[in-house]
Amino acid sequence: MVAGMWVRSTMTYRTSFALTLVTSFTVTFFDFVVILLMFGQVEGLGGFSFAEVAFLYGTAGTAFGIADLTMGSLQRMGKRVRDGSLDMFLMRPAPVLAQVAADKFALRRLGRVAQGLFVLVWSLLILDVEWTVVKVLLLPVTVVCGAVIFAAVMVAGASVLFWAQDAAEVTSSFTYGGNTLLQYPPVIFAQDLVRGVVFVVPLAFVSWLPALYILGREAPAGVPDWLAFGSPLVAAACCGLAGLAWRAGLRSYRSTGS
């Protein structure tokens, strides 16, 4: 209901909405322009072709865009805790997390989703992949589970802000920074970092592991190939842990000054 109110408010000014949507699409597309310029100078990146990198970019970007559309408002949790405005949500007979996520719902974030999806579809058109039933089914599962994992990380990050109200930039490094990391092949990063986003903060399940399987590439060193199918379980585990963190943060909240 809250999100619907903000959507109706946004659509009151359709021209303004269209301009902000185009602007959001264009601004996020500049990230991909960097990759285009890079491949204007080299033929491959860590042994990956342009189409393969575009596929990595598209899967990660689409998943992150969906998560940002639904949970992006959680970035303001630190401010809500500082000024006590979270109290308003506590007095309503509805889940606090749903209210905070829906408040000031920004429909313009669809531009990021559209941009990631555009690159993903483009990469599918130019990729040379031997498609199987398993790979075809794995693609939408990858995007959906990736969005859930990113959303869970956003919730966990917002939970930290109950205690560290000024740590929004730190938590964003795992979401926006993680999205940027996943847009490039894992082979160009240190193996310790790769293992960290597999076994510690499991962002690799957003796109790297399933995408590498779809592309017919080997998993990063030390990572079993079967983990390419682990995204649903990881997404469920992340949701469970994020839920526990959120409840712990909410119980610790003592209004302004807490």
C-alpha positions as CSV (number, residue, x, y, z in Angstrom):
1,M,0.0,0.0,0.0
2,V,2.8,2.4,0.9
3,A,4.7,1.6,-2.2
4,G,1.6,2.0,-4.3
5,M,1.1,5.5,-2.8
6,W,4.6,6.5,-3.9
7,V,4.1,5.0,-7.4
8,R,0.8,6.9,-7.8
9,S,2.6,10.1,-6.7
10,T,5.4,9.5,-9.2
11,M,3.0,8.8,-12.1
12,T,1.2,12.1,-11.4
13,Y,4.1,13.7,-13.2
14,R,4.6,11.3,-16.1
15,T,7.0,13.4,-18.1
16,S,9.3,13.9,-15.1
17,F,9.1,10.2,-14.4
18,A,10.1,9.3,-17.9
19,L,13.0,11.7,-17.8
20,T,14.3,10.3,-14.5
21,L,13.9,6.8,-15.8
22,V,15.9,7.6,-18.9
23,T,18.5,9.4,-16.8
24,S,18.8,6.3,-14.5
25,F,19.2,4.0,-17.5
26,T,21.9,6.3,-19.0
27,V,23.9,6.9,-15.9
28,T,24.1,3.2,-15.0
29,F,24.9,2.3,-18.7
30,F,28.1,4.3,-18.3
31,D,29.4,1.5,-16.2
32,F,29.1,-0.8,-19.2
33,V,30.7,1.9,-21.5
34,V,33.9,1.4,-19.5
35,I,33.8,-2.3,-20.5
36,L,33.1,-1.3,-24.1
37,L,36.1,1.0,-24.1
38,M,38.3,-1.6,-22.5
39,F,37.5,-4.1,-25.2
40,G,38.3,-1.5,-27.8
41,Q,41.9,-1.9,-26.7
42,V,42.1,-5.6,-25.8
43,E,40.6,-8.8,-27.2
44,G,40.0,-10.5,-23.9
45,L,40.0,-9.9,-20.2
46,G,41.5,-12.8,-18.2
47,G,40.7,-15.1,-21.1
48,F,37.1,-14.0,-21.2
49,S,35.6,-12.6,-24.4
50,F,33.5,-9.4,-24.6
51,A,30.3,-11.4,-24.9
52,E,31.2,-13.4,-21.8
53,V,32.0,-10.3,-19.7
54,A,28.7,-8.8,-20.9
55,F,26.9,-11.9,-19.7
56,L,28.5,-11.6,-16.3
57,Y,27.6,-7.9,-16.2
58,G,24.0,-8.5,-17.3
59,T,23.3,-11.2,-14.8
60,A,24.8,-9.3,-11.8
61,G,23.3,-6.0,-12.9
62,T,19.8,-7.3,-13.4
63,A,19.8,-9.1,-10.0
64,F,21.2,-6.0,-8.3
65,G,18.7,-3.7,-10.0
66,I,15.7,-5.8,-8.8
67,A,17.1,-5.8,-5.2
68,D,17.8,-2.1,-5.3
69,L,14.3,-1.4,-6.6
70,T,12.7,-3.3,-3.7
71,M,15.1,-2.7,-0.9
72,G,17.0,0.4,-1.9
73,S,15.2,2.6,0.7
74,L,16.9,0.7,3.5
75,Q,20.0,2.8,2.9
76,R,18.3,5.5,5.0
77,M,18.0,3.3,8.1
78,G,20.9,5.1,9.8
79,K,19.2,8.5,9.5
80,R,15.9,7.0,10.8
81,V,17.6,5.6,13.8
82,R,19.4,8.9,14.5
83,D,16.4,11.2,14.3
84,G,13.8,8.7,15.7
85,S,11.7,8.7,12.6
86,L,11.6,4.9,12.7
87,D,9.0,5.3,15.6
88,M,6.4,6.2,13.0
89,F,6.7,2.7,11.5
90,L,6.6,0.9,14.8
91,M,3.2,2.4,15.6
92,R,1.6,0.9,12.4
93,P,0.0,-2.6,12.3
94,A,2.3,-3.8,9.6
95,P,5.8,-5.4,9.4
96,V,8.4,-2.7,10.0
97,L,10.8,-4.0,7.3
98,A,8.1,-3.9,4.6
99,Q,7.2,-0.4,5.6
100,V,10.8,0.9,5.6
101,A,11.5,-0.8,2.2
102,A,8.3,0.7,0.7
103,D,8.7,4.2,2.1
104,K,9.7,6.7,-0.6
105,F,9.6,3.8,-3.2
106,A,11.7,5.1,-6.1
107,L,10.2,3.7,-9.4
108,R,13.0,5.4,-11.3
109,R,15.2,2.5,-10.1
110,L,13.5,0.5,-12.9
111,G,16.1,2.2,-15.1
112,R,18.9,0.2,-13.5
113,V,16.9,-3.0,-14.0
114,A,16.2,-2.2,-17.6
115,Q,19.9,-1.4,-18.2
116,G,21.1,-4.7,-16.7
117,L,18.4,-6.6,-18.6
118,F,19.3,-4.9,-21.9
119,V,23.0,-5.9,-21.5
120,L,22.0,-9.5,-20.5
121,V,19.7,-9.9,-23.6
122,W,22.4,-8.4,-25.8
123,S,25.0,-10.8,-24.4
124,L,22.7,-13.8,-25.0
125,L,22.4,-12.8,-28.7
126,I,26.1,-12.7,-29.3
127,L,27.2,-15.5,-27.0
128,D,28.5,-18.8,-28.4
129,V,27.1,-21.2,-25.8
130,E,26.0,-24.8,-26.2
131,W,22.6,-24.5,-24.5
132,T,21.0,-27.4,-22.6
133,V,17.8,-27.6,-20.7
134,V,19.7,-27.3,-17.4
135,K,21.4,-24.1,-18.6
136,V,18.2,-22.6,-19.9
137,L,16.5,-23.2,-16.6
138,L,19.5,-22.1,-14.6
139,L,19.5,-18.6,-16.1
140,P,16.2,-17.2,-14.6
141,V,17.0,-19.0,-11.4
142,T,20.3,-17.2,-11.3
143,V,18.8,-13.8,-11.7
144,V,16.0,-14.3,-9.2
145,C,18.2,-15.9,-6.5
146,G,20.8,-13.3,-7.1
147,A,18.3,-10.6,-6.5
148,V,17.2,-12.3,-3.3
149,I,20.8,-12.6,-2.1
150,F,21.5,-9.0,-2.8
151,A,18.2,-8.0,-1.0
152,A,19.2,-10.1,2.0
153,V,22.6,-8.4,2.2
154,M,20.9,-5.0,2.1
155,V,18.7,-6.1,5.0
156,A,21.7,-7.3,7.0
157,G,23.5,-4.1,6.2
158,A,20.5,-2.0,7.3
159,S,20.4,-4.1,10.5
160,V,24.0,-3.0,11.3
161,L,22.8,0.6,11.2
162,F,20.8,0.1,14.4
163,W,24.1,0.2,16.2
164,A,26.4,2.0,13.8
165,Q,24.2,4.7,12.3
166,D,27.0,6.3,10.2
167,A,28.2,3.1,8.6
168,A,25.9,3.3,5.5
169,E,28.9,3.6,3.2
170,V,30.5,0.5,4.7
171,T,27.4,-1.6,4.2
172,S,27.1,-0.2,0.6
173,S,30.5,-1.6,-0.2
174,F,29.0,-5.1,0.0
175,T,26.0,-4.2,-2.3
176,Y,27.1,-1.6,-4.8
177,G,30.7,-2.7,-4.5
178,G,29.7,-6.3,-4.8
179,N,27.7,-5.6,-7.9
180,T,30.8,-4.0,-9.5
181,L,33.0,-6.9,-8.5
182,L,30.7,-9.5,-10.1
183,Q,30.6,-7.6,-13.4
184,Y,34.2,-8.8,-14.1
185,P,35.7,-12.4,-14.4
186,P,36.8,-13.9,-11.1
187,V,40.2,-14.9,-12.6
188,I,41.4,-11.2,-12.6
189,F,41.0,-11.0,-8.8
190,A,43.1,-12.5,-6.0
191,Q,42.0,-16.0,-5.1
192,D,41.6,-15.1,-1.4
193,L,39.0,-12.4,-2.5
194,V,37.2,-14.9,-4.7
195,R,37.0,-17.4,-1.8
196,G,35.7,-14.7,0.5
197,V,32.8,-13.9,-1.8
198,V,32.0,-17.7,-2.0
199,F,32.4,-18.8,1.6
200,V,32.1,-15.6,3.7
201,V,29.8,-13.1,2.0
202,P,28.4,-15.4,-0.7
203,L,28.0,-12.9,-3.5
204,A,29.6,-15.3,-5.9
205,F,26.3,-17.2,-6.0
206,V,24.6,-14.1,-7.4
207,S,26.2,-14.6,-10.8
208,W,29.8,-15.9,-10.9
209,L,29.3,-19.6,-10.1
210,P,26.1,-20.2,-12.1
211,A,27.2,-17.9,-14.9
212,L,30.5,-19.8,-15.2
213,Y,28.6,-23.1,-15.5
214,I,26.4,-21.6,-18.3
215,L,29.5,-20.3,-20.1
216,G,31.2,-23.7,-19.8
217,R,34.0,-22.2,-17.7
218,E,35.7,-23.8,-14.7
219,A,34.8,-22.6,-11.3
220,P,37.5,-20.6,-9.5
221,A,40.3,-22.5,-7.9
222,G,39.3,-24.5,-4.8
223,V,35.5,-24.1,-5.5
224,P,33.6,-27.3,-6.3
225,D,31.7,-27.2,-9.7
226,W,28.5,-28.4,-8.1
227,L,28.2,-25.1,-6.2
228,A,26.9,-23.6,-9.4
229,F,23.5,-25.0,-8.4
230,G,23.7,-23.8,-4.9
231,S,22.1,-20.3,-5.4
232,P,18.6,-21.2,-4.1
233,L,19.9,-22.7,-0.9
234,V,22.3,-19.8,-0.4
235,A,19.5,-17.3,-1.0
236,A,17.3,-19.1,1.6
237,A,20.2,-19.1,4.1
238,C,20.9,-15.5,3.5
239,C,17.3,-14.6,4.1
240,G,17.2,-16.5,7.3
241,L,20.4,-14.8,8.6
242,A,19.2,-11.4,7.5
243,G,15.9,-11.9,9.2
244,L,17.7,-12.8,12.5
245,A,19.9,-9.7,12.2
246,W,16.9,-7.4,11.5
247,R,15.0,-8.7,14.5
248,A,18.1,-8.3,16.7
249,G,18.5,-4.7,15.5
250,L,14.8,-3.9,16.0
251,R,14.9,-5.3,19.5
252,S,17.9,-3.1,20.4
253,Y,16.2,0.1,19.1
254,R,15.4,2.6,21.8
255,S,14.2,5.6,19.7
256,T,16.2,8.8,19.4
257,G,19.6,8.5,20.9
258,S,19.8,4.7,21.0
